[in-house]
């Protein structure tokens, strides 16, 4: 199994502040997302990822986010096996200090 690429919350904040167009996907449950989500992120619950594969484009890289980075890591392994470009935000929203919506 190939290692998953990662990004730290700090690196992600810098990219967003620089205006980079990123594909962010938050895989937490509805009640978790209700507490705040990174602006611009798409919400697709982890359990709904397999049913939403048509949303993903194999030419784009997606950054996955959850509470602590465990669930998003699992999603990354799953999608990487399907041939998608993925990156996991290490530490998840527990380590996010930027703005949320």
Backbone as JSON Lines, residues from 0, in Angstrom:
{"i":0,"aa":"X","n":[0.85,-1.18,0.0],"ca":[0.0,0.0,0.0],"c":[0.89,1.24,0.0]}
{"i":1,"aa":"X","n":[0.64,2.12,-0.95],"ca":[1.44,3.34,-1.08],"c":[1.07,4.34,0.02]}
{"i":2,"aa":"X","n":[2.08,5.02,0.53],"ca":[1.85,6.01,1.6],"c":[0.95,7.14,1.09]}
{"i":3,"aa":"X","n":[0.18,7.68,2.0],"ca":[-0.72,8.79,1.67],"c":[0.03,10.12,1.85]}
{"i":4,"aa":"X","n":[-0.12,11.02,0.88],"ca":[0.44,12.36,1.0],"c":[-0.34,13.1,2.09]}
{"i":5,"aa":"X","n":[0.37,13.97,2.82],"ca":[-0.3,14.72,3.89],"c":[-0.06,16.22,3.72]}
{"i":6,"aa":"X","n":[-0.84,16.96,4.46],"ca":[-0.66,18.41,4.55],"c":[-0.99,18.79,5.99]}
{"i":7,"aa":"X","n":[-0.25,19.72,6.54],"ca":[-0.54,20.16,7.91],"c":[-1.6,21.27,7.85]}
{"i":8,"aa":"X","n":[-2.32,21.48,8.96],"ca":[-3.29,22.59,8.98],"c":[-2.62,23.93,8.66]}
{"i":9,"aa":"X","n":[-1.38,24.11,9.14],"ca":[-0.66,25.37,8.89],"c":[-0.37,25.54,7.4]}
{"i":10,"aa":"X","n":[0.08,24.45,6.74],"ca":[0.35,24.52,5.29],"c":[-0.92,24.83,4.52]}
{"i":11,"aa":"X","n":[-2.02,24.21,4.94],"ca":[-3.29,24.45,4.27],"c":[-3.73,25.89,4.44]}
{"i":12,"aa":"X","n":[-3.58,26.43,5.66],"ca":[-3.95,27.83,5.9],"c":[-3.16,28.77,5.0]}
{"i":13,"aa":"X","n":[-1.85,28.5,4.83],"ca":[-1.0,29.35,3.98],"c":[-1.48,29.29,2.54]}
{"i":14,"aa":"X","n":[-1.81,28.09,2.05],"ca":[-2.28,27.95,0.67],"c":[-3.6,28.69,0.47]}
{"i":15,"aa":"X","n":[-4.51,28.57,1.42],"ca":[-5.79,29.26,1.31],"c":[-5.6,30.78,1.36]}
{"i":16,"aa":"X","n":[-4.71,31.24,2.25],"ca":[-4.43,32.67,2.38],"c":[-3.81,33.23,1.1]}
{"i":17,"aa":"X","n":[-3.05,32.38,0.39],"ca":[-2.41,32.8,-0.86],"c":[-3.4,32.75,-2.03]}
{"i":18,"aa":"X","n":[-4.63,32.31,-1.74],"ca":[-5.65,32.28,-2.78],"c":[-5.62,31.06,-3.69]}
{"i":19,"aa":"X","n":[-4.9,30.02,-3.27],"ca":[-4.85,28.8,-4.1],"c":[-6.23,28.16,-4.17]}
{"i":20,"aa":"X","n":[-6.59,27.67,-5.35],"ca":[-7.87,26.98,-5.54],"c":[-7.64,25.52,-5.16]}
{"i":21,"aa":"X","n":[-8.22,25.1,-4.05],"ca":[-8.02,23.75,-3.54],"c":[-9.34,23.0,-3.49]}
{"i":22,"aa":"X","n":[-9.26,21.7,-3.64],"ca":[-10.44,20.84,-3.53],"c":[-10.43,20.23,-2.13]}
{"i":23,"aa":"X","n":[-11.24,20.8,-1.23],"ca":[-11.3,20.32,0.14],"c":[-12.58,19.51,0.34]}
{"i":24,"aa":"X","n":[-12.45,18.36,1.01],"ca":[-13.62,17.53,1.29],"c":[-13.61,17.17,2.77]}
{"i":25,"aa":"X","n":[-14.68,17.55,3.46],"ca":[-14.84,17.27,4.88],"c":[-15.7,16.02,5.0]}
{"i":26,"aa":"X","n":[-15.16,14.96,5.63],"ca":[-15.87,13.67,5.7],"c":[-16.52,13.41,7.06]}
{"i":27,"aa":"X","n":[-16.62,14.46,7.9],"ca":[-17.23,14.28,9.22],"c":[-18.75,14.14,9.11]}
{"i":28,"aa":"X","n":[-19.35,13.78,10.21],"ca":[-20.81,13.65,10.28],"c":[-21.45,15.03,10.38]}
{"i":29,"aa":"X","n":[-22.75,15.1,10.09],"ca":[-23.48,16.38,10.06],"c":[-23.32,17.19,11.35]}
{"i":30,"aa":"X","n":[-23.45,16.51,12.51],"ca":[-23.37,17.25,13.78],"c":[-21.98,17.82,14.03]}
{"i":31,"aa":"X","n":[-20.94,17.17,13.49],"ca":[-19.57,17.69,13.63],"c":[-19.38,18.92,12.74]}
{"i":32,"aa":"X","n":[-19.86,18.82,11.51],"ca":[-19.74,19.92,10.55],"c":[-20.52,21.15,11.03]}
{"i":33,"aa":"X","n":[-21.61,20.92,11.74],"ca":[-22.42,22.03,12.26],"c":[-21.62,22.92,13.21]}
{"i":34,"aa":"X","n":[-20.56,22.38,13.8],"ca":[-19.7,23.16,14.72],"c":[-18.69,24.01,13.97]}
{"i":35,"aa":"X","n":[-18.59,23.86,12.68],"ca":[-17.68,24.67,11.89],"c":[-16.9,23.84,10.89]}
{"i":36,"aa":"X","n":[-16.77,24.43,9.7],"ca":[-16.1,23.76,8.6],"c":[-15.19,24.77,7.92]}
{"i":37,"aa":"X","n":[-14.1,24.31,7.32],"ca":[-13.21,25.21,6.59],"c":[-13.98,25.75,5.38]}
{"i":38,"aa":"X","n":[-13.95,27.06,5.21],"ca":[-14.67,27.69,4.12],"c":[-14.22,27.12,2.77]}
{"i":39,"aa":"X","n":[-15.19,26.79,1.95],"ca":[-14.87,26.25,0.62],"c":[-14.84,24.74,0.57]}
{"i":40,"aa":"X","n":[-14.89,24.09,1.73],"ca":[-14.86,22.62,1.75],"c":[-16.23,22.06,1.35]}
{"i":41,"aa":"X","n":[-16.21,20.94,0.68],"ca":[-17.44,20.22,0.34],"c":[-17.66,19.17,1.41]}
{"i":42,"aa":"X","n":[-18.9,19.03,1.85],"ca":[-19.2,18.05,2.89],"c":[-19.75,16.78,2.25]}
{"i":43,"aa":"X","n":[-18.97,15.7,2.35],"ca":[-19.44,14.37,1.94],"c":[-19.07,13.43,3.09]}
{"i":44,"aa":"X","n":[-20.06,12.94,3.82],"ca":[-19.77,12.05,4.94],"c":[-18.97,10.83,4.47]}
{"i":45,"aa":"X","n":[-18.09,10.34,5.34],"ca":[-17.22,9.22,5.01],"c":[-18.01,8.06,4.41]}
{"i":46,"aa":"X","n":[-19.13,7.7,5.01],"ca":[-19.91,6.57,4.54],"c":[-20.55,6.78,3.18]}
{"i":47,"aa":"X","n":[-20.57,8.04,2.72],"ca":[-21.19,8.34,1.42],"c":[-20.16,8.5,0.3]}
{"i":48,"aa":"X","n":[-18.88,8.39,0.62],"ca":[-17.83,8.56,-0.4],"c":[-18.01,7.56,-1.55]}
{"i":49,"aa":"X","n":[-18.18,6.25,-1.27],"ca":[-18.3,5.31,-2.4],"c":[-19.45,5.63,-3.35]}
{"i":50,"aa":"X","n":[-20.54,6.16,-2.82],"ca":[-21.7,6.5,-3.66],"c":[-21.51,7.82,-4.41]}
{"i":51,"aa":"X","n":[-20.46,8.56,-4.07],"ca":[-20.22,9.87,-4.68],"c":[-18.95,9.92,-5.52]}
{"i":52,"aa":"X","n":[-18.48,8.78,-6.0],"ca":[-17.24,8.77,-6.78],"c":[-17.34,9.64,-8.03]}
{"i":53,"aa":"X","n":[-18.55,9.83,-8.56],"ca":[-18.7,10.66,-9.76],"c":[-18.39,12.14,-9.49]}
{"i":54,"aa":"X","n":[-18.34,12.54,-8.21],"ca":[-17.98,13.91,-7.86],"c":[-16.49,14.15,-8.11]}
{"i":55,"aa":"X","n":[-15.69,13.12,-7.94],"ca":[-14.23,13.26,-7.99],"c":[-13.69,13.14,-9.4]}
{"i":56,"aa":"X","n":[-12.64,13.92,-9.67],"ca":[-11.98,13.96,-10.97],"c":[-10.55,13.46,-10.76]}
{"i":57,"aa":"X","n":[-10.14,12.46,-11.52],"ca":[-8.8,11.87,-11.33],"c":[-7.67,12.84,-11.7]}
{"i":58,"aa":"X","n":[-8.0,13.96,-12.36],"ca":[-6.98,14.94,-12.71],"c":[-6.76,15.99,-11.62]}
{"i":59,"aa":"X","n":[-7.61,15.99,-10.59],"ca":[-7.48,16.97,-9.5],"c":[-6.99,16.28,-8.24]}
{"i":60,"aa":"X","n":[-6.38,17.09,-7.37],"ca":[-5.98,16.56,-6.06],"c":[-6.99,17.04,-5.02]}
{"i":61,"aa":"X","n":[-7.37,16.13,-4.14],"ca":[-8.35,16.44,-3.09],"c":[-7.69,16.35,-1.73]}
{"i":62,"aa":"X","n":[-8.01,17.32,-0.88],"ca":[-7.52,17.32,0.5],"c":[-8.69,16.92,1.38]}
{"i":63,"aa":"X","n":[-8.5,15.84,2.15],"ca":[-9.57,15.32,3.0],"c":[-9.36,15.72,4.45]}
{"i":64,"aa":"X","n":[-10.48,16.03,5.1],"ca":[-10.48,16.58,6.45],"c":[-11.51,15.83,7.29]}
{"i":65,"aa":"X","n":[-11.14,15.52,8.55],"ca":[-12.12,15.01,9.52],"c":[-11.76,15.61,10.87]}
{"i":66,"aa":"X","n":[-12.2,14.99,11.94],"ca":[-11.94,15.56,13.26],"c":[-10.47,15.43,13.65]}
{"i":67,"aa":"X","n":[-9.9,14.22,13.48],"ca":[-8.53,13.99,13.96],"c":[-7.57,13.49,12.88]}
{"i":68,"aa":"X","n":[-8.04,13.21,11.71],"ca":[-7.33,12.72,10.51],"c":[-7.35,11.2,10.36]}
{"i":69,"aa":"X","n":[-8.06,10.48,11.23],"ca":[-8.17,9.01,11.09],"c":[-9.16,8.64,9.99]}
{"i":70,"aa":"X","n":[-10.37,9.17,10.06],"ca":[-11.37,8.86,9.03],"c":[-10.94,9.37,7.66]}
{"i":71,"aa":"X","n":[-10.43,10.6,7.63],"ca":[-10.0,11.15,6.34],"c":[-8.84,10.32,5.78]}
{"i":72,"aa":"X","n":[-8.0,9.77,6.65],"ca":[-6.92,8.89,6.2],"c":[-7.47,7.63,5.55]}
{"i":73,"aa":"X","n":[-8.51,7.05,6.16],"ca":[-9.14,5.87,5.58],"c":[-9.73,6.18,4.21]}
{"i":74,"aa":"X","n":[-10.38,7.34,4.09],"ca":[-10.95,7.76,2.81],"c":[-9.82,7.92,1.78]}
{"i":75,"aa":"X","n":[-8.71,8.5,2.2],"ca":[-7.57,8.69,1.29],"c":[-7.06,7.35,0.76]}
{"i":76,"aa":"X","n":[-6.9,6.36,1.64],"ca":[-6.45,5.04,1.18],"c":[-7.43,4.45,0.17]}
{"i":77,"aa":"X","n":[-8.71,4.56,0.47],"ca":[-9.75,4.02,-0.41],"c":[-9.69,4.68,-1.79]}
{"i":78,"aa":"X","n":[-9.66,6.02,-1.81],"ca":[-9.68,6.74,-3.09],"c":[-8.36,6.59,-3.84]}
{"i":79,"aa":"X","n":[-7.25,6.55,-3.12],"ca":[-5.96,6.36,-3.78],"c":[-5.94,5.0,-4.49]}
{"i":80,"aa":"X","n":[-6.52,3.98,-3.85],"ca":[-6.62,2.66,-4.48],"c":[-7.47,2.71,-5.76]}
{"i":81,"aa":"X","n":[-8.4,3.67,-5.83],"ca":[-9.26,3.83,-7.01],"c":[-8.59,4.69,-8.08]}
{"i":82,"aa":"X","n":[-7.39,5.2,-7.78],"ca":[-6.65,5.98,-8.77],"c":[-6.78,7.49,-8.64]}
{"i":83,"aa":"X","n":[-7.28,7.97,-7.49],"ca":[-7.44,9.41,-7.28],"c":[-6.23,9.99,-6.57]}
{"i":84,"aa":"X","n":[-6.01,11.31,-6.79],"ca":[-4.92,12.03,-6.11],"c":[-5.49,12.6,-4.82]}
{"i":85,"aa":"X","n":[-4.92,12.2,-3.71],"ca":[-5.46,12.59,-2.41],"c":[-4.37,13.06,-1.46]}
{"i":86,"aa":"X","n":[-4.79,13.82,-0.47],"ca":[-3.9,14.31,0.59],"c":[-4.73,14.38,1.86]}
{"i":87,"aa":"X","n":[-4.15,13.99,2.97],"ca":[-4.85,13.98,4.25],"c":[-4.35,15.13,5.13]}
{"i":88,"aa":"X","n":[-5.29,15.92,5.68],"ca":[-4.88,16.99,6.59],"c":[-4.63,16.37,7.97]}
{"i":89,"aa":"X","n":[-3.36,16.36,8.35],"ca":[-2.91,15.73,9.59],"c":[-3.45,16.47,10.81]}
{"i":90,"aa":"X","n":[-3.99,15.72,11.76],"ca":[-4.51,16.33,12.98],"c":[-5.95,16.78,12.88]}
{"i":91,"aa":"X","n":[-6.46,16.86,11.65],"ca":[-7.85,17.21,11.44],"c":[-8.26,18.54,12.04]}
{"i":92,"aa":"X","n":[-9.56,18.69,12.22],"ca":[-10.11,19.95,12.72],"c":[-9.69,20.21,14.17]}
{"i":93,"aa":"X","n":[-9.26,19.19,14.89],"ca":[-8.77,19.4,16.26],"c":[-7.53,20.31,16.24]}
{"i":94,"aa":"X","n":[-6.78,20.3,15.14],"ca":[-5.56,21.12,15.05],"c":[-5.75,22.35,14.17]}
{"i":95,"aa":"X","n":[-6.94,22.55,13.63],"ca":[-7.19,23.7,12.75],"c":[-7.39,24.96,13.58]}
{"i":96,"aa":"X","n":[-6.61,25.98,13.29],"ca":[-6.72,27.25,14.03],"c":[-7.27,28.36,13.15]}
{"i":97,"aa":"X","n":[-7.5,28.06,11.88],"ca":[-8.01,29.08,10.95],"c":[-9.5,29.3,11.12]}
{"i":98,"aa":"X","n":[-10.04,30.13,10.26],"ca":[-11.45,30.45,10.3],"c":[-12.29,29.26,9.86]}
{"i":99,"aa":"X","n":[-13.5,29.22,10.38],"ca":[-14.47,28.23,9.93],"c":[-15.77,28.95,9.61]}
{"i":100,"aa":"X","n":[-16.61,28.27,8.85],"ca":[-17.92,28.9,8.52],"c":[-19.02,28.12,9.19]}
